[in-house]
């Protein structure tokens, strides 16, 4: 295990295995997440916060499936309003989720498989070829 730098990205080398017959498998992954908060927008008493995360998993082997790649991402957006009087520091309301999206795609070579999944406001959409 360890890390691999490729094209400016850091991949976690989850495993490298070689069996007694000389067959090999390499698995790696990369993930990140982050949030951004707008603060009080133009002092109108409204604030947004968005969070994004992603994960990429890859496998390369000299046996089936030979190669596979899976990627998932999600985005969540919350909002809250300030309750007045405006000059009191603790008059922000609670956070309310206004958007929640997630999607993923996967592909493997042998047997060939392509899949896509998405979820918008809790409604799933999936297909596999």
Steps between C-alpha positions, in 0.01 A plus 500: 500500500601864463430787263562562131528844335352504150417810298504723806258274690580280797361147490496268799658171403262275688657172396746337267484124495681231304394138540713188468424474128628852435156659452478852633231740618544868581223694674510874557262770615473875527246707692448851622231715653447863577239752606451866421294745704383829349452679830226761528435587134501879456374525859158377380477241776545189287794261497580198282739212554595249232696180549651287223677167522631241257664160498679324215596131521705317237616143451754365251572129471636247254186288554131584455365765537848634391399858581215675676429856599230629734434866581243650736422861584244683709390859558295627794375858537353642821350839577405687815338834568573758762214586731474859609572723690810515284747611764476191721779248425309173550192554291592268214245227432590137452650364178253367239615271218384641164701279262641151522650340190721196459620305201737224410640326197680170469664308219678167482657325202433127532218426500422848369273695732406866505279635776366839596311603812363829619277619778317833487307597811482134602377374161740238362584458129711197401597313188753233412619377161 
